[in-house]
Amino acid sequence: MSKNKKRHMTDYWNLGTAIGLCAAVGILLGALLNNVVLWLCCGAGVGVILGAVTQLYKKK
């Protein structure tokens, strides 16, 4: 890869990062609302859906 080529956010965004970031947000919400497990599962579920949708658009 050449030094002058700029990398876009889509080069780094994949299903794993979507799940990880949404799960982290879920943990923070769970810590604030005193139900970490519920919000962790909700965050991971949203991450799966968000990651899958972005992967579909990335392939087009």
C-alpha positions as CSV (number, residue, x, y, z in Angstrom):
1,M,0.0,0.0,0.0
2,S,1.4,3.4,-0.9
3,K,1.9,6.1,1.7
4,N,-0.4,8.6,0.0
5,K,-3.5,6.4,0.0
6,K,-6.0,7.6,2.6
7,R,-7.9,4.9,4.5
8,H,-11.5,5.4,5.1
9,M,-13.6,4.4,8.1
10,T,-15.1,1.5,6.2
11,D,-11.6,-0.1,6.0
12,Y,-11.7,-0.5,9.7
13,W,-15.4,-1.1,10.3
14,N,-16.5,-4.8,10.4
15,L,-18.9,-7.0,12.2
16,G,-16.6,-7.5,15.2
17,T,-16.1,-3.8,15.8
18,A,-19.8,-3.2,15.5
19,I,-20.6,-5.8,18.1
20,G,-17.7,-4.7,20.4
21,L,-18.6,-1.0,20.3
22,C,-22.4,-1.6,20.8
23,A,-21.7,-4.1,23.6
24,A,-19.4,-1.5,25.3
25,V,-22.2,1.1,25.1
26,G,-24.6,-1.5,26.5
27,I,-22.2,-2.1,29.4
28,L,-22.1,1.6,30.2
29,L,-25.9,1.9,30.0
30,G,-26.2,-1.2,32.2
31,A,-23.9,0.2,34.8
32,L,-25.9,3.4,34.9
33,L,-29.3,1.6,35.0
34,N,-28.2,-1.2,37.4
35,N,-28.8,-4.1,34.9
36,V,-25.5,-4.8,33.2
37,V,-26.4,-8.2,31.7
38,L,-29.7,-7.1,30.1
39,W,-28.0,-4.0,28.4
40,L,-25.0,-6.0,27.4
41,C,-27.2,-8.5,25.5
42,C,-29.2,-5.6,24.0
43,G,-26.1,-3.8,22.9
44,A,-24.5,-7.0,21.4
45,G,-27.8,-7.7,19.5
46,V,-27.9,-4.2,18.1
47,G,-24.2,-4.6,17.1
48,V,-24.9,-7.8,15.2
49,I,-27.8,-6.1,13.3
50,L,-25.8,-2.9,12.6
51,G,-22.7,-4.9,11.6
52,A,-24.6,-7.1,9.2
53,V,-26.4,-4.2,7.6
54,T,-23.2,-2.3,7.1
55,Q,-21.5,-5.4,5.6
56,L,-24.3,-5.7,3.1
57,Y,-23.9,-2.1,2.0
58,K,-20.1,-2.5,2.0
59,K,-20.2,-5.3,-0.6
60,K,-22.3,-3.2,-3.1
